[in-house]
Amino acid sequence: MIWGLRKLIESEGNTMQVVGCAADCAGALAQARAVSPDVIVLDLDLDGTSSLGILADLVKGSGARVLVLSGTRDASQLDAAVLHGARGVVGKDAAADVVLQAIRKLHQGELWLDQGLLGRIFDDMRNPPKRRKADAGADKIASLTAKERQICDLIAAGGGGNKALAQTLFISDHTLRNHLTSIYHKLGVTNRLDLYVFMTTQRAEPQER
């Protein structure tokens, strides 16, 4: 992959010059600091290791514009690359002229991102995933009845087994099981442990609206 990319760039003659190559994350960081390139073409998979973890350091350490070369169609991975500082994303199956054009655009200070990716990034900036997750959890809890919410609060507070809970609530074991079945369905959990984790996590999330 490196050899082919190097040959492609060198075919442009004096308009582009390869100043360094690396086959792993440590080498990429070292090369970026040593040669201070204008543009870094970064494979998301470097020697079997994701390069997402070094992307921000590459940008900060070299001041270069990073073009991510990716074989994945996983939107979350590509979005993360941009949020970590990548200025462009190109698929490994892209035509040679597309790769070269992307490099030129980044060198000119422009972005190379498709509209779908840009839309997701702007959405994340306006409404961060963590907040969306918290809001979704709050909406699920809002769908509970008062009795179901009371049961959830008792379980989250470590309210004991089903028999003890039923006695605390002055209901039968059978009625409690029916309530739990309804709660599990509404919250998307499968058992009391999952319910406990859901409730304690939800309490820890900031409820921003």
PyMOL CGO cylinders between C-alpha atoms (Angstrom):
from pymol import cmd
from pymol.cgo import CYLINDER

trace = [
    CYLINDER, 0.00, 0.00, 0.00, 2.76, 2.45, 0.95, 0.3, 1, 1, 1, 1, 1, 1,
    CYLINDER, 2.76, 2.45, 0.95, 4.78, 1.59, -2.14, 0.3, 1, 1, 1, 1, 1, 1,
    CYLINDER, 4.78, 1.59, -2.14, 1.80, 2.14, -4.46, 0.3, 1, 1, 1, 1, 1, 1,
    CYLINDER, 1.80, 2.14, -4.46, 0.86, 5.44, -2.83, 0.3, 1, 1, 1, 1, 1, 1,
    CYLINDER, 0.86, 5.44, -2.83, 4.45, 6.66, -2.98, 0.3, 1, 1, 1, 1, 1, 1,
    CYLINDER, 4.45, 6.66, -2.98, 4.69, 5.83, -6.69, 0.3, 1, 1, 1, 1, 1, 1,
    CYLINDER, 4.69, 5.83, -6.69, 1.38, 7.58, -7.34, 0.3, 1, 1, 1, 1, 1, 1,
    CYLINDER, 1.38, 7.58, -7.34, 2.53, 10.80, -5.65, 0.3, 1, 1, 1, 1, 1, 1,
    CYLINDER, 2.53, 10.80, -5.65, 5.96, 10.70, -7.28, 0.3, 1, 1, 1, 1, 1, 1,
    CYLINDER, 5.96, 10.70, -7.28, 4.28, 10.39, -10.67, 0.3, 1, 1, 1, 1, 1, 1,
    CYLINDER, 4.28, 10.39, -10.67, 3.14, 14.00, -10.22, 0.3, 1, 1, 1, 1, 1, 1,
    CYLINDER, 3.14, 14.00, -10.22, 6.71, 15.20, -10.68, 0.3, 1, 1, 1, 1, 1, 1,
    CYLINDER, 6.71, 15.20, -10.68, 7.66, 18.48, -9.02, 0.3, 1, 1, 1, 1, 1, 1,
    CYLINDER, 7.66, 18.48, -9.02, 4.13, 19.33, -7.91, 0.3, 1, 1, 1, 1, 1, 1,
    CYLINDER, 4.13, 19.33, -7.91, 4.22, 16.79, -5.05, 0.3, 1, 1, 1, 1, 1, 1,
    CYLINDER, 4.22, 16.79, -5.05, 7.06, 15.29, -3.07, 0.3, 1, 1, 1, 1, 1, 1,
    CYLINDER, 7.06, 15.29, -3.07, 7.12, 12.37, -0.63, 0.3, 1, 1, 1, 1, 1, 1,
    CYLINDER, 7.12, 12.37, -0.63, 9.19, 13.47, 2.37, 0.3, 1, 1, 1, 1, 1, 1,
    CYLINDER, 9.19, 13.47, 2.37, 8.64, 10.47, 4.62, 0.3, 1, 1, 1, 1, 1, 1,
    CYLINDER, 8.64, 10.47, 4.62, 6.90, 7.12, 5.05, 0.3, 1, 1, 1, 1, 1, 1,
    CYLINDER, 6.90, 7.12, 5.05, 5.99, 5.00, 8.07, 0.3, 1, 1, 1, 1, 1, 1,
    CYLINDER, 5.99, 5.00, 8.07, 4.51, 1.54, 8.51, 0.3, 1, 1, 1, 1, 1, 1,
    CYLINDER, 4.51, 1.54, 8.51, 3.26, 1.87, 12.09, 0.3, 1, 1, 1, 1, 1, 1,
    CYLINDER, 3.26, 1.87, 12.09, 1.89, 4.45, 14.53, 0.3, 1, 1, 1, 1, 1, 1,
    CYLINDER, 1.89, 4.45, 14.53, 5.18, 5.13, 16.32, 0.3, 1, 1, 1, 1, 1, 1,
    CYLINDER, 5.18, 5.13, 16.32, 6.95, 5.62, 13.02, 0.3, 1, 1, 1, 1, 1, 1,
    CYLINDER, 6.95, 5.62, 13.02, 4.24, 7.95, 11.76, 0.3, 1, 1, 1, 1, 1, 1,
    CYLINDER, 4.24, 7.95, 11.76, 4.55, 10.20, 14.82, 0.3, 1, 1, 1, 1, 1, 1,
    CYLINDER, 4.55, 10.20, 14.82, 8.34, 10.26, 14.55, 0.3, 1, 1, 1, 1, 1, 1,
    CYLINDER, 8.34, 10.26, 14.55, 8.30, 11.04, 10.82, 0.3, 1, 1, 1, 1, 1, 1,
    CYLINDER, 8.30, 11.04, 10.82, 5.71, 13.79, 11.25, 0.3, 1, 1, 1, 1, 1, 1,
    CYLINDER, 5.71, 13.79, 11.25, 7.83, 15.54, 13.87, 0.3, 1, 1, 1, 1, 1, 1,
    CYLINDER, 7.83, 15.54, 13.87, 11.04, 15.07, 11.90, 0.3, 1, 1, 1, 1, 1, 1,
    CYLINDER, 11.04, 15.07, 11.90, 9.98, 16.31, 8.46, 0.3, 1, 1, 1, 1, 1, 1,
    CYLINDER, 9.98, 16.31, 8.46, 6.94, 18.58, 9.16, 0.3, 1, 1, 1, 1, 1, 1,
    CYLINDER, 6.94, 18.58, 9.16, 4.98, 17.67, 6.01, 0.3, 1, 1, 1, 1, 1, 1,
    CYLINDER, 4.98, 17.67, 6.01, 2.26, 19.86, 4.54, 0.3, 1, 1, 1, 1, 1, 1,
    CYLINDER, 2.26, 19.86, 4.54, -0.12, 16.92, 4.10, 0.3, 1, 1, 1, 1, 1, 1,
    CYLINDER, -0.12, 16.92, 4.10, -0.14, 13.52, 5.78, 0.3, 1, 1, 1, 1, 1, 1,
    CYLINDER, -0.14, 13.52, 5.78, -1.92, 10.64, 4.06, 0.3, 1, 1, 1, 1, 1, 1,
    CYLINDER, -1.92, 10.64, 4.06, -2.83, 8.38, 6.97, 0.3, 1, 1, 1, 1, 1, 1,
    CYLINDER, -2.83, 8.38, 6.97, -4.05, 4.79, 6.68, 0.3, 1, 1, 1, 1, 1, 1,
    CYLINDER, -4.05, 4.79, 6.68, -6.60, 4.11, 9.42, 0.3, 1, 1, 1, 1, 1, 1,
    CYLINDER, -6.60, 4.11, 9.42, -5.13, 0.62, 9.72, 0.3, 1, 1, 1, 1, 1, 1,
    CYLINDER, -5.13, 0.62, 9.72, -1.39, 0.86, 10.37, 0.3, 1, 1, 1, 1, 1, 1,
    CYLINDER, -1.39, 0.86, 10.37, 0.23, -2.54, 10.76, 0.3, 1, 1, 1, 1, 1, 1,
    CYLINDER, 0.23, -2.54, 10.76, -2.99, -3.98, 12.15, 0.3, 1, 1, 1, 1, 1, 1,
    CYLINDER, -2.99, -3.98, 12.15, -3.49, -1.11, 14.61, 0.3, 1, 1, 1, 1, 1, 1,
    CYLINDER, -3.49, -1.11, 14.61, -6.05, 1.69, 14.38, 0.3, 1, 1, 1, 1, 1, 1,
    CYLINDER, -6.05, 1.69, 14.38, -4.33, 5.02, 13.83, 0.3, 1, 1, 1, 1, 1, 1,
    CYLINDER, -4.33, 5.02, 13.83, -7.24, 6.98, 15.30, 0.3, 1, 1, 1, 1, 1, 1,
    CYLINDER, -7.24, 6.98, 15.30, -5.37, 7.13, 18.59, 0.3, 1, 1, 1, 1, 1, 1,
    CYLINDER, -5.37, 7.13, 18.59, -2.47, 9.10, 17.11, 0.3, 1, 1, 1, 1, 1, 1,
    CYLINDER, -2.47, 9.10, 17.11, -4.42, 11.35, 14.76, 0.3, 1, 1, 1, 1, 1, 1,
    CYLINDER, -4.42, 11.35, 14.76, -4.76, 14.30, 17.13, 0.3, 1, 1, 1, 1, 1, 1,
    CYLINDER, -4.76, 14.30, 17.13, -1.07, 14.06, 18.05, 0.3, 1, 1, 1, 1, 1, 1,
    CYLINDER, -1.07, 14.06, 18.05, -0.11, 14.00, 14.37, 0.3, 1, 1, 1, 1, 1, 1,
    CYLINDER, -0.11, 14.00, 14.37, -2.02, 17.20, 13.73, 0.3, 1, 1, 1, 1, 1, 1,
    CYLINDER, -2.02, 17.20, 13.73, -0.74, 18.91, 16.87, 0.3, 1, 1, 1, 1, 1, 1,
    CYLINDER, -0.74, 18.91, 16.87, 2.85, 17.77, 16.51, 0.3, 1, 1, 1, 1, 1, 1,
    CYLINDER, 2.85, 17.77, 16.51, 3.35, 18.56, 12.84, 0.3, 1, 1, 1, 1, 1, 1,
    CYLINDER, 3.35, 18.56, 12.84, 0.73, 21.15, 11.95, 0.3, 1, 1, 1, 1, 1, 1,
    CYLINDER, 0.73, 21.15, 11.95, 0.02, 19.06, 8.84, 0.3, 1, 1, 1, 1, 1, 1,
    CYLINDER, 0.02, 19.06, 8.84, -3.36, 18.57, 7.23, 0.3, 1, 1, 1, 1, 1, 1,
    CYLINDER, -3.36, 18.57, 7.23, -4.32, 14.90, 7.50, 0.3, 1, 1, 1, 1, 1, 1,
    CYLINDER, -4.32, 14.90, 7.50, -6.03, 12.98, 4.71, 0.3, 1, 1, 1, 1, 1, 1,
    CYLINDER, -6.03, 12.98, 4.71, -7.35, 9.67, 6.01, 0.3, 1, 1, 1, 1, 1, 1,
    CYLINDER, -7.35, 9.67, 6.01, -7.16, 6.70, 3.68, 0.3, 1, 1, 1, 1, 1, 1,
    CYLINDER, -7.16, 6.70, 3.68, -9.68, 4.13, 4.81, 0.3, 1, 1, 1, 1, 1, 1,
    CYLINDER, -9.68, 4.13, 4.81, -10.90, 0.70, 3.79, 0.3, 1, 1, 1, 1, 1, 1,
    CYLINDER, -10.90, 0.70, 3.79, -13.84, 0.84, 6.19, 0.3, 1, 1, 1, 1, 1, 1,
    CYLINDER, -13.84, 0.84, 6.19, -17.36, 2.04, 5.49, 0.3, 1, 1, 1, 1, 1, 1,
    CYLINDER, -17.36, 2.04, 5.49, -18.07, 2.32, 9.22, 0.3, 1, 1, 1, 1, 1, 1,
    CYLINDER, -18.07, 2.32, 9.22, -19.49, 5.82, 9.57, 0.3, 1, 1, 1, 1, 1, 1,
    CYLINDER, -19.49, 5.82, 9.57, -18.57, 6.03, 13.26, 0.3, 1, 1, 1, 1, 1, 1,
    CYLINDER, -18.57, 6.03, 13.26, -14.89, 5.39, 12.46, 0.3, 1, 1, 1, 1, 1, 1,
    CYLINDER, -14.89, 5.39, 12.46, -14.81, 7.99, 9.70, 0.3, 1, 1, 1, 1, 1, 1,
    CYLINDER, -14.81, 7.99, 9.70, -16.66, 10.54, 11.83, 0.3, 1, 1, 1, 1, 1, 1,
    CYLINDER, -16.66, 10.54, 11.83, -14.22, 9.93, 14.68, 0.3, 1, 1, 1, 1, 1, 1,
    CYLINDER, -14.22, 9.93, 14.68, -11.30, 10.54, 12.33, 0.3, 1, 1, 1, 1, 1, 1,
    CYLINDER, -11.30, 10.54, 12.33, -12.66, 13.96, 11.38, 0.3, 1, 1, 1, 1, 1, 1,
    CYLINDER, -12.66, 13.96, 11.38, -13.45, 14.83, 14.99, 0.3, 1, 1, 1, 1, 1, 1,
    CYLINDER, -13.45, 14.83, 14.99, -9.84, 13.94, 15.85, 0.3, 1, 1, 1, 1, 1, 1,
    CYLINDER, -9.84, 13.94, 15.85, -8.54, 16.40, 13.27, 0.3, 1, 1, 1, 1, 1, 1,
    CYLINDER, -8.54, 16.40, 13.27, -8.59, 14.81, 9.81, 0.3, 1, 1, 1, 1, 1, 1,
    CYLINDER, -8.59, 14.81, 9.81, -9.35, 17.33, 7.06, 0.3, 1, 1, 1, 1, 1, 1,
    CYLINDER, -9.35, 17.33, 7.06, -10.28, 14.75, 4.45, 0.3, 1, 1, 1, 1, 1, 1,
    CYLINDER, -10.28, 14.75, 4.45, -11.34, 11.12, 3.98, 0.3, 1, 1, 1, 1, 1, 1,
    CYLINDER, -11.34, 11.12, 3.98, -10.74, 8.97, 0.92, 0.3, 1, 1, 1, 1, 1, 1,
    CYLINDER, -10.74, 8.97, 0.92, -11.61, 5.31, 0.44, 0.3, 1, 1, 1, 1, 1, 1,
    CYLINDER, -11.61, 5.31, 0.44, -8.86, 2.87, -0.43, 0.3, 1, 1, 1, 1, 1, 1,
    CYLINDER, -8.86, 2.87, -0.43, -10.90, 1.93, -3.48, 0.3, 1, 1, 1, 1, 1, 1,
    CYLINDER, -10.90, 1.93, -3.48, -10.89, 5.52, -4.78, 0.3, 1, 1, 1, 1, 1, 1,
    CYLINDER, -10.89, 5.52, -4.78, -9.43, 6.21, -8.21, 0.3, 1, 1, 1, 1, 1, 1,
    CYLINDER, -9.43, 6.21, -8.21, -5.85, 7.50, -8.35, 0.3, 1, 1, 1, 1, 1, 1,
    CYLINDER, -5.85, 7.50, -8.35, -6.89, 10.92, -9.62, 0.3, 1, 1, 1, 1, 1, 1,
    CYLINDER, -6.89, 10.92, -9.62, -9.35, 11.27, -6.72, 0.3, 1, 1, 1, 1, 1, 1,
    CYLINDER, -9.35, 11.27, -6.72, -6.58, 10.62, -4.18, 0.3, 1, 1, 1, 1, 1, 1,
    CYLINDER, -6.58, 10.62, -4.18, -4.32, 13.17, -5.87, 0.3, 1, 1, 1, 1, 1, 1,
    CYLINDER, -4.32, 13.17, -5.87, -7.10, 15.74, -6.06, 0.3, 1, 1, 1, 1, 1, 1,
    CYLINDER, -7.10, 15.74, -6.06, -7.85, 15.26, -2.35, 0.3, 1, 1, 1, 1, 1, 1,
    CYLINDER, -7.85, 15.26, -2.35, -4.19, 15.85, -1.50, 0.3, 1, 1, 1, 1, 1, 1,
    CYLINDER, -4.19, 15.85, -1.50, -4.16, 19.03, -3.57, 0.3, 1, 1, 1, 1, 1, 1,
    CYLINDER, -4.16, 19.03, -3.57, -7.33, 20.33, -1.92, 0.3, 1, 1, 1, 1, 1, 1,
    CYLINDER, -7.33, 20.33, -1.92, -5.97, 19.76, 1.57, 0.3, 1, 1, 1, 1, 1, 1,
    CYLINDER, -5.97, 19.76, 1.57, -2.71, 21.46, 0.61, 0.3, 1, 1, 1, 1, 1, 1,
    CYLINDER, -2.71, 21.46, 0.61, -4.76, 24.47, -0.49, 0.3, 1, 1, 1, 1, 1, 1,
    CYLINDER, -4.76, 24.47, -0.49, -6.45, 24.57, 2.93, 0.3, 1, 1, 1, 1, 1, 1,
    CYLINDER, -6.45, 24.57, 2.93, -9.73, 23.02, 1.84, 0.3, 1, 1, 1, 1, 1, 1,
    CYLINDER, -9.73, 23.02, 1.84, -11.65, 19.99, 3.12, 0.3, 1, 1, 1, 1, 1, 1,
    CYLINDER, -11.65, 19.99, 3.12, -12.27, 16.71, 1.32, 0.3, 1, 1, 1, 1, 1, 1,
    CYLINDER, -12.27, 16.71, 1.32, -15.39, 15.33, 2.98, 0.3, 1, 1, 1, 1, 1, 1,
    CYLINDER, -15.39, 15.33, 2.98, -18.63, 14.04, 1.50, 0.3, 1, 1, 1, 1, 1, 1,
    CYLINDER, -18.63, 14.04, 1.50, -21.92, 15.70, 2.39, 0.3, 1, 1, 1, 1, 1, 1,
    CYLINDER, -21.92, 15.70, 2.39, -23.16, 12.76, 4.45, 0.3, 1, 1, 1, 1, 1, 1,
    CYLINDER, -23.16, 12.76, 4.45, -20.10, 12.83, 6.69, 0.3, 1, 1, 1, 1, 1, 1,
    CYLINDER, -20.10, 12.83, 6.69, -20.24, 16.60, 7.04, 0.3, 1, 1, 1, 1, 1, 1,
    CYLINDER, -20.24, 16.60, 7.04, -23.90, 16.40, 8.01, 0.3, 1, 1, 1, 1, 1, 1,
    CYLINDER, -23.90, 16.40, 8.01, -23.19, 13.85, 10.74, 0.3, 1, 1, 1, 1, 1, 1,
    CYLINDER, -23.19, 13.85, 10.74, -20.29, 15.91, 12.09, 0.3, 1, 1, 1, 1, 1, 1,
    CYLINDER, -20.29, 15.91, 12.09, -22.37, 19.08, 12.29, 0.3, 1, 1, 1, 1, 1, 1,
    CYLINDER, -22.37, 19.08, 12.29, -25.15, 17.11, 13.98, 0.3, 1, 1, 1, 1, 1, 1,
    CYLINDER, -25.15, 17.11, 13.98, -22.69, 15.75, 16.55, 0.3, 1, 1, 1, 1, 1, 1,
    CYLINDER, -22.69, 15.75, 16.55, -21.40, 19.26, 17.23, 0.3, 1, 1, 1, 1, 1, 1,
    CYLINDER, -21.40, 19.26, 17.23, -24.92, 20.58, 17.81, 0.3, 1, 1, 1, 1, 1, 1,
    CYLINDER, -24.92, 20.58, 17.81, -26.16, 17.54, 19.71, 0.3, 1, 1, 1, 1, 1, 1,
    CYLINDER, -26.16, 17.54, 19.71, -23.31, 15.39, 21.10, 0.3, 1, 1, 1, 1, 1, 1,
    CYLINDER, -23.31, 15.39, 21.10, -23.88, 11.59, 21.16, 0.3, 1, 1, 1, 1, 1, 1,
    CYLINDER, -23.88, 11.59, 21.16, -23.57, 11.47, 24.95, 0.3, 1, 1, 1, 1, 1, 1,
    CYLINDER, -23.57, 11.47, 24.95, -26.37, 14.00, 25.30, 0.3, 1, 1, 1, 1, 1, 1,
    CYLINDER, -26.37, 14.00, 25.30, -28.51, 12.15, 22.74, 0.3, 1, 1, 1, 1, 1, 1,
    CYLINDER, -28.51, 12.15, 22.74, -27.99, 8.93, 24.71, 0.3, 1, 1, 1, 1, 1, 1,
    CYLINDER, -27.99, 8.93, 24.71, -28.96, 10.64, 27.96, 0.3, 1, 1, 1, 1, 1, 1,
    CYLINDER, -28.96, 10.64, 27.96, -32.02, 12.21, 26.33, 0.3, 1, 1, 1, 1, 1, 1,
    CYLINDER, -32.02, 12.21, 26.33, -33.08, 8.83, 24.92, 0.3, 1, 1, 1, 1, 1, 1,
    CYLINDER, -33.08, 8.83, 24.92, -32.78, 7.28, 28.37, 0.3, 1, 1, 1, 1, 1, 1,
    CYLINDER, -32.78, 7.28, 28.37, -34.79, 10.10, 29.92, 0.3, 1, 1, 1, 1, 1, 1,
    CYLINDER, -34.79, 10.10, 29.92, -37.51, 9.62, 27.31, 0.3, 1, 1, 1, 1, 1, 1,
    CYLINDER, -37.51, 9.62, 27.31, -37.69, 5.90, 28.14, 0.3, 1, 1, 1, 1, 1, 1,
    CYLINDER, -37.69, 5.90, 28.14, -37.99, 6.63, 31.86, 0.3, 1, 1, 1, 1, 1, 1,
    CYLINDER, -37.99, 6.63, 31.86, -40.73, 9.18, 31.11, 0.3, 1, 1, 1, 1, 1, 1,
    CYLINDER, -40.73, 9.18, 31.11, -42.75, 6.37, 29.50, 0.3, 1, 1, 1, 1, 1, 1,
    CYLINDER, -42.75, 6.37, 29.50, -42.95, 4.50, 32.83, 0.3, 1, 1, 1, 1, 1, 1,
    CYLINDER, -42.95, 4.50, 32.83, -45.97, 4.66, 35.10, 0.3, 1, 1, 1, 1, 1, 1,
    CYLINDER, -45.97, 4.66, 35.10, -45.56, 6.12, 38.59, 0.3, 1, 1, 1, 1, 1, 1,
    CYLINDER, -45.56, 6.12, 38.59, -45.49, 2.62, 40.11, 0.3, 1, 1, 1, 1, 1, 1,
    CYLINDER, -45.49, 2.62, 40.11, -42.93, 1.41, 37.56, 0.3, 1, 1, 1, 1, 1, 1,
    CYLINDER, -42.93, 1.41, 37.56, -40.73, 4.42, 38.27, 0.3, 1, 1, 1, 1, 1, 1,
    CYLINDER, -40.73, 4.42, 38.27, -41.00, 3.71, 42.00, 0.3, 1, 1, 1, 1, 1, 1,
    CYLINDER, -41.00, 3.71, 42.00, -39.85, 0.13, 41.39, 0.3, 1, 1, 1, 1, 1, 1,
    CYLINDER, -39.85, 0.13, 41.39, -36.92, 1.33, 39.29, 0.3, 1, 1, 1, 1, 1, 1,
    CYLINDER, -36.92, 1.33, 39.29, -35.85, 3.80, 41.97, 0.3, 1, 1, 1, 1, 1, 1,
    CYLINDER, -35.85, 3.80, 41.97, -35.96, 1.09, 44.65, 0.3, 1, 1, 1, 1, 1, 1,
    CYLINDER, -35.96, 1.09, 44.65, -33.89, -1.29, 42.52, 0.3, 1, 1, 1, 1, 1, 1,
    CYLINDER, -33.89, -1.29, 42.52, -31.35, 1.44, 41.74, 0.3, 1, 1, 1, 1, 1, 1,
    CYLINDER, -31.35, 1.44, 41.74, -31.10, 2.10, 45.49, 0.3, 1, 1, 1, 1, 1, 1,
    CYLINDER, -31.10, 2.10, 45.49, -30.39, -1.60, 46.14, 0.3, 1, 1, 1, 1, 1, 1,
    CYLINDER, -30.39, -1.60, 46.14, -33.88, -2.40, 47.40, 0.3, 1, 1, 1, 1, 1, 1,
    CYLINDER, -33.88, -2.40, 47.40, -33.36, -6.14, 47.85, 0.3, 1, 1, 1, 1, 1, 1,
    CYLINDER, -33.36, -6.14, 47.85, -34.90, -9.15, 46.11, 0.3, 1, 1, 1, 1, 1, 1,
    CYLINDER, -34.90, -9.15, 46.11, -38.32, -9.44, 44.54, 0.3, 1, 1, 1, 1, 1, 1,
    CYLINDER, -38.32, -9.44, 44.54, -40.01, -10.58, 47.75, 0.3, 1, 1, 1, 1, 1, 1,
    CYLINDER, -40.01, -10.58, 47.75, -38.61, -7.66, 49.75, 0.3, 1, 1, 1, 1, 1, 1,
    CYLINDER, -38.61, -7.66, 49.75, -39.56, -5.22, 46.99, 0.3, 1, 1, 1, 1, 1, 1,
    CYLINDER, -39.56, -5.22, 46.99, -43.10, -6.57, 46.82, 0.3, 1, 1, 1, 1, 1, 1,
    CYLINDER, -43.10, -6.57, 46.82, -43.49, -6.18, 50.59, 0.3, 1, 1, 1, 1, 1, 1,
    CYLINDER, -43.49, -6.18, 50.59, -42.14, -2.62, 50.48, 0.3, 1, 1, 1, 1, 1, 1,
    CYLINDER, -42.14, -2.62, 50.48, -44.62, -1.74, 47.73, 0.3, 1, 1, 1, 1, 1, 1,
    CYLINDER, -44.62, -1.74, 47.73, -47.53, -3.65, 49.34, 0.3, 1, 1, 1, 1, 1, 1,
    CYLINDER, -47.53, -3.65, 49.34, -48.09, -5.70, 46.20, 0.3, 1, 1, 1, 1, 1, 1,
    CYLINDER, -48.09, -5.70, 46.20, -47.91, -9.41, 45.41, 0.3, 1, 1, 1, 1, 1, 1,
    CYLINDER, -47.91, -9.41, 45.41, -44.88, -11.13, 43.87, 0.3, 1, 1, 1, 1, 1, 1,
    CYLINDER, -44.88, -11.13, 43.87, -46.98, -11.81, 40.77, 0.3, 1, 1, 1, 1, 1, 1,
    CYLINDER, -46.98, -11.81, 40.77, -47.90, -8.13, 40.39, 0.3, 1, 1, 1, 1, 1, 1,
    CYLINDER, -47.90, -8.13, 40.39, -44.26, -7.14, 40.82, 0.3, 1, 1, 1, 1, 1, 1,
    CYLINDER, -44.26, -7.14, 40.82, -43.20, -9.58, 38.09, 0.3, 1, 1, 1, 1, 1, 1,
    CYLINDER, -43.20, -9.58, 38.09, -45.80, -8.08, 35.77, 0.3, 1, 1, 1, 1, 1, 1,
    CYLINDER, -45.80, -8.08, 35.77, -44.48, -4.59, 36.48, 0.3, 1, 1, 1, 1, 1, 1,
    CYLINDER, -44.48, -4.59, 36.48, -40.90, -5.74, 35.85, 0.3, 1, 1, 1, 1, 1, 1,
    CYLINDER, -40.90, -5.74, 35.85, -41.87, -7.31, 32.53, 0.3, 1, 1, 1, 1, 1, 1,
    CYLINDER, -41.87, -7.31, 32.53, -43.41, -4.00, 31.45, 0.3, 1, 1, 1, 1, 1, 1,
    CYLINDER, -43.41, -4.00, 31.45, -40.37, -2.04, 32.69, 0.3, 1, 1, 1, 1, 1, 1,
    CYLINDER, -40.37, -2.04, 32.69, -37.91, -4.29, 30.85, 0.3, 1, 1, 1, 1, 1, 1,
    CYLINDER, -37.91, -4.29, 30.85, -39.86, -3.83, 27.63, 0.3, 1, 1, 1, 1, 1, 1,
    CYLINDER, -39.86, -3.83, 27.63, -40.09, -0.04, 27.93, 0.3, 1, 1, 1, 1, 1, 1,
    CYLINDER, -40.09, -0.04, 27.93, -36.43, 0.46, 28.87, 0.3, 1, 1, 1, 1, 1, 1,
    CYLINDER, -36.43, 0.46, 28.87, -34.99, -2.15, 26.51, 0.3, 1, 1, 1, 1, 1, 1,
    CYLINDER, -34.99, -2.15, 26.51, -33.33, -4.22, 29.25, 0.3, 1, 1, 1, 1, 1, 1,
    CYLINDER, -33.33, -4.22, 29.25, -33.59, -7.95, 29.96, 0.3, 1, 1, 1, 1, 1, 1,
    CYLINDER, -33.59, -7.95, 29.96, -33.09, -8.44, 33.70, 0.3, 1, 1, 1, 1, 1, 1,
    CYLINDER, -33.09, -8.44, 33.70, -32.70, -6.70, 37.06, 0.3, 1, 1, 1, 1, 1, 1,
    CYLINDER, -32.70, -6.70, 37.06, -28.95, -6.30, 36.69, 0.3, 1, 1, 1, 1, 1, 1,
    CYLINDER, -28.95, -6.30, 36.69, -29.41, -4.55, 33.33, 0.3, 1, 1, 1, 1, 1, 1,
    CYLINDER, -29.41, -4.55, 33.33, -32.12, -2.40, 34.91, 0.3, 1, 1, 1, 1, 1, 1,
    CYLINDER, -32.12, -2.40, 34.91, -29.83, -1.44, 37.80, 0.3, 1, 1, 1, 1, 1, 1,
    CYLINDER, -29.83, -1.44, 37.80, -27.04, -0.47, 35.39, 0.3, 1, 1, 1, 1, 1, 1,
    CYLINDER, -27.04, -0.47, 35.39, -29.47, 1.50, 33.21, 0.3, 1, 1, 1, 1, 1, 1,
    CYLINDER, -29.47, 1.50, 33.21, -30.86, 3.48, 36.14, 0.3, 1, 1, 1, 1, 1, 1,
    CYLINDER, -30.86, 3.48, 36.14, -27.53, 4.24, 37.80, 0.3, 1, 1, 1, 1, 1, 1,
    CYLINDER, -27.53, 4.24, 37.80, -25.99, 5.25, 34.47, 0.3, 1, 1, 1, 1, 1, 1,
    CYLINDER, -25.99, 5.25, 34.47, -28.96, 7.46, 33.66, 0.3, 1, 1, 1, 1, 1, 1,
    CYLINDER, -28.96, 7.46, 33.66, -28.66, 9.22, 37.00, 0.3, 1, 1, 1, 1, 1, 1,
    CYLINDER, -28.66, 9.22, 37.00, -25.00, 9.94, 36.27, 0.3, 1, 1, 1, 1, 1, 1,
    CYLINDER, -25.00, 9.94, 36.27, -25.71, 11.50, 32.85, 0.3, 1, 1, 1, 1, 1, 1,
    CYLINDER, -25.71, 11.50, 32.85, -26.25, 15.28, 32.62, 0.3, 1, 1, 1, 1, 1, 1,
    CYLINDER, -26.25, 15.28, 32.62, -29.85, 15.94, 31.71, 0.3, 1, 1, 1, 1, 1, 1,
    CYLINDER, -29.85, 15.94, 31.71, -29.44, 18.86, 29.29, 0.3, 1, 1, 1, 1, 1, 1,
    CYLINDER, -29.44, 18.86, 29.29, -32.34, 19.96, 27.15, 0.3, 1, 1, 1, 1, 1, 1,
]
cmd.load_cgo(trace, "trace")
